[in-house]
Amino acid sequence: MTHPLLDELFPLRAAELLREQYGHQATHVAEFGLDATDDADIATFARANDWAMVTENVSDFARESDLVLVFVLERNLPAGGAQAAAFAELLDRWIQEHPDPYLGAHWPT
């Protein structure tokens, strides 16, 4: 399984929940000091470490054809304190359904 790397616009708590509650090797870009880093550099990091890039930035990552991209629109998640838990649950379900995801774009629902 490719492990999820959460982009900076998602809550850090979601990565923690994915690890603690669901047992996934998930991380957040901030945990690697990559917050406020150019998207191309983050994509290079994800690719080099076999991480799936989880982001909302479709236009910034759409050209990355040799990377597992998981696009989640923040507007489809609850606002406030419930967002991290709902996001972690959504990603857990997607990971369970896609244990060996293909390279390219995925849109979990």
C-alpha positions as CSV (number, residue, x, y, z in Angstrom):
1,M,0.0,0.0,0.0
2,T,1.2,3.5,-0.8
3,H,1.0,5.6,2.3
4,P,-0.9,8.9,2.3
5,L,1.0,12.2,2.6
6,L,-1.5,14.9,3.5
7,D,-1.1,18.3,2.0
8,E,-0.9,21.3,4.3
9,L,-4.5,22.5,3.8
10,F,-5.8,19.4,5.7
11,P,-5.6,19.2,9.4
12,L,-2.5,17.6,11.0
13,R,-4.9,15.7,13.3
14,A,-6.2,13.7,10.3
15,A,-2.8,12.1,9.8
16,E,-2.6,11.4,13.5
17,L,-6.0,9.7,13.5
18,L,-5.1,7.6,10.4
19,R,-2.1,6.3,12.4
20,E,-3.7,6.0,15.8
21,Q,-7.2,4.9,15.0
22,Y,-6.8,3.1,11.7
23,G,-3.2,1.9,11.7
24,H,-2.1,3.5,8.5
25,Q,1.4,4.9,7.9
26,A,0.1,8.4,7.2
27,T,1.8,11.6,7.6
28,H,1.3,15.3,7.1
29,V,3.7,17.5,5.1
30,A,4.2,19.6,8.3
31,E,5.7,16.6,10.0
32,F,8.5,16.6,7.4
33,G,8.9,20.4,7.5
34,L,7.4,20.6,4.1
35,D,4.6,23.1,4.8
36,A,4.9,26.2,2.6
37,T,7.0,24.1,0.2
38,D,6.5,24.3,-3.6
39,D,4.0,21.6,-4.8
40,A,6.5,20.3,-7.3
41,D,9.0,19.6,-4.5
42,I,6.3,17.9,-2.4
43,A,5.4,15.7,-5.4
44,T,9.1,14.8,-5.8
45,F,9.3,13.9,-2.1
46,A,6.1,11.8,-2.3
47,R,7.3,10.0,-5.4
48,A,10.7,9.3,-3.9
49,N,9.2,7.8,-0.8
50,D,6.3,6.0,-2.4
51,W,3.7,8.1,-0.7
52,A,0.3,8.9,-2.1
53,M,-0.2,12.6,-2.3
54,V,-3.5,13.6,-0.7
55,T,-4.5,17.1,-1.8
56,E,-7.2,19.5,-2.9
57,N,-4.9,21.3,-5.3
58,V,-6.1,19.6,-8.6
59,S,-4.5,22.2,-10.8
60,D,-1.1,22.0,-9.0
61,F,-0.8,18.2,-9.1
62,A,-2.8,17.2,-12.2
63,R,0.3,16.9,-14.4
64,E,1.9,14.4,-12.0
65,S,1.3,11.1,-14.0
66,D,3.8,8.9,-12.1
67,L,2.3,9.5,-8.6
68,V,-0.7,8.2,-6.8
69,L,-2.9,11.3,-6.3
70,V,-5.8,11.4,-4.0
71,F,-8.0,14.5,-4.5
72,V,-10.3,15.5,-1.7
73,L,-12.2,18.7,-1.8
74,E,-12.3,20.4,1.5
75,R,-15.7,21.8,0.8
76,N,-17.1,18.2,0.9
77,L,-15.9,17.8,4.5
78,P,-17.6,19.1,7.6
79,A,-16.2,22.4,8.9
80,G,-14.5,22.9,12.2
81,G,-13.6,20.2,14.7
82,A,-15.3,17.4,12.9
83,Q,-13.2,17.8,9.7
84,A,-10.2,15.7,10.8
85,A,-12.2,12.7,11.9
86,A,-14.4,12.8,8.8
87,F,-11.4,13.2,6.6
88,A,-9.5,10.3,8.3
89,E,-12.6,8.1,7.9
90,L,-12.9,8.9,4.2
91,L,-9.2,8.1,3.6
92,D,-9.4,4.9,5.6
93,R,-12.3,3.7,3.5
94,W,-10.5,4.6,0.3
95,I,-7.3,2.8,1.5
96,Q,-9.3,-0.3,2.3
97,E,-11.0,-0.2,-1.1
98,H,-7.7,0.4,-3.0
99,P,-4.9,-1.6,-1.3
100,D,-2.7,-1.3,-4.4
101,P,-3.8,2.0,-6.1
102,Y,-2.8,2.8,-9.7
103,L,-0.7,5.8,-10.5
104,G,-2.8,8.8,-11.3
105,A,-5.8,10.6,-9.9
106,H,-8.3,9.1,-7.5
107,W,-11.4,10.8,-6.1
108,P,-12.6,9.1,-2.9
109,T,-16.3,9.7,-2.0
